[in-house]
C-alpha cells in the first residue's frame, strides 16, 4: 500500500473540511442565540452546545420552539431589570447603613426637625401609657367577669337551698335575690368595661399604630435623604473630571428624588399627628366619662344611673350567661 499521493478518501476529507463553516462563525451562532448569516433552515431544532449565561431559568414547558429577535429582546430585559433593581437596592442599603454608622460615631450630620421630633417622641410615650391603661383595664374586666360568674352561681345555690330548708327559706331567698341583683348590675358594668377596653384597644393598636407606621417610613426617608446628601457634598468637593461630572449629575438627580420623598413624608407625618391628637382627645373624653359614670353608679348601688350611662353611650347589654337563641326563637 502506498502512502504518497492523494487517494479518493483524502480528497473527500479535504472537500468536507472546505465546506464546513469556520470556527468563529459556529461559535457566534451558538452563543448569540441567532442563526448564522445565509444559513438555510434545516427544518429541525438544533440544541446548542453551551447554555446562554443570561438566561438561567428553566423553561416553562418541554416544547421548545425558535423565537424571533424581538422575543429574545423581551426575555433579556426581564433579568436585566431585576439585576438593576437589586443593584440599586444594594447601593441604597449600603449608603443608608454607612450613614447610620457615621451618625452614631459622630462623623456625619443628620437632618433634625426639633418640633416634629418632639411630637413623635410624645406620641410614642402616649402609646406606652395608653397600653398600660389597656392592660390594667383588661385585667379588671377579666377579674370582674369571674366575680359576676361567682355571684350568679352563689345566687343559684341560695335558691336551691331555700327549697330544701324550710326553716331557713326566708333567709336563703333574701340572699338569693341580693346575688341576682348584683349579678344583673355586674353584667351591666361588665358591658361598659368591655366597651372601654375595645375603644382604647382600637386607639392604641390601630389609630396610633397607623400614624407610627408613617413615622417609620419618614425616618427611613430621612436616612436616605441624609445619605445621598452626604454623597453629593463629597462629589462637589472632589476634583472635576469627565467621570466625576457624570457622577455629580447622577448624585444630584438622586438627591433631588430622595429630598422630594423626604419632604412629602414629613408633611404627611405633621398632618397625621395633628388629626390624631384631635381624635385622641375626642375618644378618650368619651371613654373616661363612661368609665367614671359606670364605676361610680355600680359601687354606689344606683341601678338607674348605671342603666342611664349605658343608654347614653348606646351600649347594648349582653349577658355573659346568656346562650345563643335557637332558630325557633329567632
MOSUL-V269948 format. One record per residue. N is the residue number from 0. RES is the residue in one small letter. BURIAL is 1 if it has 9 or more other ideal C-beta (glycine too) atoms within 8 Angstrom, else 0. D_FIRST is the distance of its C-alpha to the first C-alpha in Angstrom with 2 decimals. Layout:
n-><N & N>
res-><RES & RES>
burial-><BURIAL & BURIAL>
d_first-><D_FIRST & D_FIRST>
//
This chain:
n-><0 & 1 & 2 & 3 & 4 & 5 & 6 & 7 & 8 & 9 & 10 & 11 & 12 & 13 & 14 & 15 & 16 & 17 & 18 & 19 & 20 & 21 & 22 & 23 & 24 & 25 & 26 & 27 & 28 & 29 & 30 & 31 & 32 & 33 & 34 & 35 & 36 & 37 & 38 & 39 & 40 & 41 & 42 & 43 & 44 & 45 & 46 & 47 & 48 & 49 & 50 & 51 & 52 & 53 & 54 & 55 & 56 & 57 & 58 & 59 & 60 & 61 & 62 & 63 & 64 & 65 & 66 & 67 & 68 & 69 & 70 & 71 & 72 & 73 & 74 & 75 & 76 & 77 & 78 & 79 & 80 & 81 & 82 & 83 & 84 & 85 & 86 & 87 & 88 & 89 & 90 & 91 & 92 & 93 & 94 & 95 & 96 & 97 & 98 & 99 & 100 & 101 & 102 & 103 & 104 & 105 & 106 & 107 & 108 & 109 & 110 & 111 & 112 & 113 & 114 & 115 & 116 & 117 & 118 & 119 & 120 & 121 & 122 & 123 & 124 & 125 & 126 & 127 & 128 & 129 & 130 & 131 & 132 & 133 & 134 & 135 & 136 & 137 & 138 & 139 & 140 & 141 & 142 & 143 & 144 & 145 & 146 & 147 & 148 & 149 & 150 & 151 & 152 & 153 & 154 & 155 & 156 & 157 & 158 & 159 & 160 & 161 & 162 & 163 & 164 & 165 & 166 & 167 & 168 & 169 & 170 & 171 & 172 & 173 & 174 & 175 & 176 & 177 & 178 & 179 & 180 & 181 & 182 & 183 & 184 & 185 & 186 & 187 & 188 & 189 & 190 & 191 & 192 & 193 & 194 & 195 & 196 & 197 & 198 & 199 & 200 & 201 & 202 & 203 & 204 & 205 & 206 & 207 & 208 & 209 & 210 & 211 & 212 & 213 & 214 & 215 & 216 & 217 & 218 & 219 & 220 & 221 & 222 & 223 & 224 & 225 & 226 & 227 & 228 & 229 & 230 & 231 & 232 & 233 & 234 & 235 & 236 & 237 & 238 & 239 & 240 & 241 & 242 & 243 & 244 & 245 & 246 & 247 & 248 & 249 & 250 & 251 & 252 & 253 & 254 & 255 & 256 & 257 & 258 & 259 & 260 & 261 & 262 & 263 & 264 & 265 & 266 & 267 & 268 & 269 & 270 & 271 & 272 & 273 & 274 & 275 & 276 & 277 & 278 & 279 & 280 & 281 & 282 & 283 & 284 & 285 & 286 & 287 & 288 & 289 & 290 & 291 & 292 & 293 & 294 & 295 & 296 & 297 & 298 & 299 & 300 & 301 & 302 & 303 & 304 & 305 & 306 & 307 & 308 & 309 & 310 & 311 & 312 & 313 & 314 & 315 & 316 & 317 & 318 & 319 & 320 & 321 & 322 & 323 & 324 & 325 & 326 & 327 & 328 & 329>
res-><x & x & x & x & x & x & x & x & x & x & x & x & x & x & x & x & x & x & x & x & x & x & x & x & x & x & x & x & x & x & x & x & x & x & x & x & x & x & x & x & x & x & x & x & x & x & x & x & x & x & x & x & x & x & x & x & x & x & x & x & x & x & x & x & x & x & x & x & x & x & x & x & x & x & x & x & x & x & x & x & x & x & x & x & x & x & x & x & x & x & x & x & x & x & x & x & x & x & x & x & x & x & x & x & x & x & x & x & x & x & x & x & x & x & x & x & x & x & x & x & x & x & x & x & x & x & x & x & x & x & x & x & x & x & x & x & x & x & x & x & x & x & x & x & x & x & x & x & x & x & x & x & x & x & x & x & x & x & x & x & x & x & x & x & x & x & x & x & x & x & x & x & x & x & x & x & x & x & x & x & x & x & x & x & x & x & x & x & x & x & x & x & x & x & x & x & x & x & x & x & x & x & x & x & x & x & x & x & x & x & x & x & x & x & x & x & x & x & x & x & x & x & x & x & x & x & x & x & x & x & x & x & x & x & x & x & x & x & x & x & x & x & x & x & x & x & x & x & x & x & x & x & x & x & x & x & x & x & x & x & x & x & x & x & x & x & x & x & x & x & x & x & x & x & x & x & x & x & x & x & x & x & x & x & x & x & x & x & x & x & x & x & x & x & x & x & x & x & x & x & x & x & x & x & x & x & x & x & x & x & x & x & x & x & x & x & x & x & x & x & x & x & x & x & x & x & x & x & x & x>
burial-><0 & 0 & 0 & 0 & 0 & 0 & 0 & 0 & 0 & 0 & 1 & 0 & 0 & 0 & 0 & 0 & 0 & 0 & 0 & 0 & 0 & 0 & 0 & 0 & 1 & 1 & 0 & 1 & 1 & 1 & 0 & 0 & 0 & 0 & 0 & 1 & 0 & 0 & 0 & 0 & 0 & 0 & 0 & 0 & 0 & 0 & 0 & 0 & 0 & 0 & 0 & 0 & 0 & 0 & 1 & 0 & 0 & 0 & 0 & 0 & 0 & 0 & 0 & 0 & 0 & 0 & 0 & 0 & 0 & 0 & 0 & 1 & 0 & 0 & 1 & 1 & 0 & 0 & 1 & 1 & 0 & 0 & 0 & 0 & 0 & 0 & 0 & 0 & 0 & 0 & 0 & 1 & 0 & 0 & 1 & 1 & 0 & 1 & 1 & 1 & 0 & 1 & 1 & 0 & 0 & 0 & 0 & 1 & 0 & 0 & 1 & 0 & 0 & 0 & 0 & 1 & 1 & 0 & 1 & 1 & 0 & 0 & 1 & 1 & 0 & 1 & 1 & 0 & 0 & 1 & 1 & 0 & 1 & 1 & 0 & 0 & 1 & 1 & 0 & 1 & 1 & 0 & 0 & 1 & 1 & 0 & 1 & 1 & 1 & 0 & 1 & 1 & 0 & 1 & 1 & 1 & 0 & 1 & 1 & 0 & 1 & 1 & 0 & 0 & 1 & 0 & 0 & 1 & 1 & 0 & 0 & 1 & 1 & 0 & 1 & 1 & 1 & 1 & 1 & 1 & 1 & 1 & 1 & 0 & 1 & 1 & 1 & 1 & 1 & 1 & 1 & 1 & 1 & 1 & 1 & 1 & 1 & 0 & 1 & 1 & 1 & 1 & 1 & 1 & 0 & 1 & 1 & 1 & 1 & 1 & 1 & 1 & 0 & 1 & 1 & 0 & 1 & 1 & 0 & 1 & 1 & 1 & 1 & 1 & 1 & 1 & 1 & 1 & 1 & 1 & 1 & 1 & 0 & 0 & 1 & 0 & 0 & 0 & 0 & 0 & 0 & 0 & 0 & 1 & 1 & 0 & 1 & 1 & 0 & 0 & 1 & 1 & 0 & 1 & 1 & 0 & 0 & 1 & 1 & 0 & 1 & 1 & 0 & 0 & 1 & 1 & 0 & 1 & 1 & 1 & 0 & 1 & 1 & 0 & 0 & 1 & 0 & 0 & 1 & 1 & 0 & 0 & 1 & 1 & 0 & 1 & 1 & 0 & 0 & 1 & 1 & 0 & 1 & 1 & 1 & 1 & 1 & 1 & 0 & 0 & 0 & 0 & 1 & 0 & 1 & 1 & 1 & 0 & 1 & 1 & 0 & 0 & 1 & 0 & 1 & 0 & 0 & 0 & 0 & 1 & 0 & 0 & 0 & 0 & 0 & 0 & 0 & 0 & 0 & 0>
d_first-><0.00 & 3.82 & 6.67 & 9.33 & 11.33 & 12.85 & 11.26 & 14.11 & 14.06 & 14.67 & 17.40 & 19.05 & 19.19 & 20.83 & 23.25 & 24.31 & 25.04 & 26.96 & 29.06 & 29.94 & 33.42 & 33.94 & 34.65 & 38.25 & 39.02 & 37.75 & 39.79 & 42.84 & 42.58 & 42.50 & 45.24 & 47.65 & 47.81 & 47.52 & 44.89 & 42.77 & 44.01 & 43.08 & 41.25 & 41.56 & 43.22 & 40.71 & 43.55 & 43.12 & 44.00 & 41.32 & 42.35 & 42.11 & 39.99 & 43.07 & 46.79 & 49.22 & 51.52 & 54.67 & 54.86 & 54.96 & 57.10 & 55.73 & 55.69 & 58.72 & 56.78 & 53.35 & 53.04 & 51.31 & 51.48 & 50.58 & 53.60 & 54.84 & 55.21 & 58.99 & 58.56 & 56.16 & 58.83 & 61.50 & 59.40 & 58.90 & 62.62 & 63.85 & 62.02 & 62.83 & 66.52 & 66.61 & 65.02 & 67.54 & 70.39 & 69.32 & 68.96 & 72.46 & 73.94 & 72.41 & 73.76 & 77.19 & 77.32 & 76.41 & 79.09 & 81.74 & 80.99 & 81.16 & 84.43 & 85.97 & 85.03 & 86.42 & 89.62 & 90.16 & 89.52 & 91.85 & 89.21 & 89.38 & 92.23 & 92.68 & 94.47 & 97.73 & 100.17 & 103.15 & 105.12 & 102.21 & 101.01 & 104.55 & 104.69 & 101.34 & 102.45 & 105.74 & 103.96 & 101.81 & 104.95 & 106.68 & 103.85 & 104.04 & 107.80 & 107.62 & 104.93 & 107.36 & 110.09 & 107.68 & 106.84 & 110.54 & 111.63 & 108.92 & 110.19 & 113.77 & 112.84 & 110.96 & 113.83 & 116.41 & 114.44 & 114.82 & 118.52 & 119.03 & 117.19 & 119.38 & 122.55 & 121.54 & 120.94 & 124.21 & 126.14 & 124.73 & 125.70 & 129.27 & 129.59 & 128.48 & 130.94 & 133.75 & 133.41 & 133.41 & 136.15 & 139.38 & 141.28 & 138.91 & 137.87 & 139.47 & 137.90 & 134.44 & 134.74 & 135.77 & 132.74 & 130.42 & 131.62 & 131.27 & 127.64 & 126.84 & 128.29 & 126.36 & 123.17 & 123.80 & 124.45 & 121.52 & 119.15 & 120.50 & 119.92 & 116.46 & 115.51 & 116.72 & 114.71 & 111.52 & 112.00 & 112.47 & 109.33 & 107.24 & 108.43 & 107.88 & 104.42 & 103.50 & 104.80 & 102.98 & 99.63 & 99.13 & 101.27 & 101.09 & 97.48 & 96.47 & 97.99 & 96.33 & 92.94 & 93.56 & 94.70 & 91.45 & 89.51 & 91.77 & 91.17 & 87.39 & 87.74 & 89.93 & 87.27 & 84.59 & 87.00 & 87.78 & 84.11 & 83.11 & 86.31 & 85.44 & 81.90 & 83.36 & 85.85 & 83.14 & 81.05 & 84.14 & 84.71 & 81.07 & 80.05 & 79.15 & 75.62 & 73.53 & 72.12 & 75.54 & 77.17 & 74.78 & 75.40 & 79.13 & 79.12 & 77.25 & 79.62 & 82.63 & 81.43 & 80.85 & 84.24 & 86.07 & 84.40 & 85.41 & 88.84 & 89.49 & 88.46 & 90.61 & 93.70 & 93.34 & 93.19 & 96.09 & 98.16 & 97.20 & 98.26 & 101.60 & 102.37 & 101.39 & 103.48 & 106.48 & 106.27 & 105.48 & 108.59 & 110.77 & 109.28 & 109.59 & 113.28 & 113.99 & 112.22 & 113.62 & 117.15 & 117.06 & 115.48 & 117.78 & 120.81 & 119.62 & 118.97 & 122.39 & 124.42 & 122.72 & 123.05 & 126.66 & 127.70 & 126.16 & 127.63 & 131.01 & 131.11 & 131.40 & 129.58 & 130.62 & 129.23 & 125.95 & 125.57 & 126.52 & 123.87 & 121.05 & 122.47 & 122.60 & 118.86 & 117.90 & 116.56 & 116.35 & 117.57 & 115.05 & 116.20 & 113.73 & 115.15 & 114.78 & 112.08 & 110.06 & 112.20 & 111.06 & 110.03 & 113.44 & 115.25 & 113.03>
//
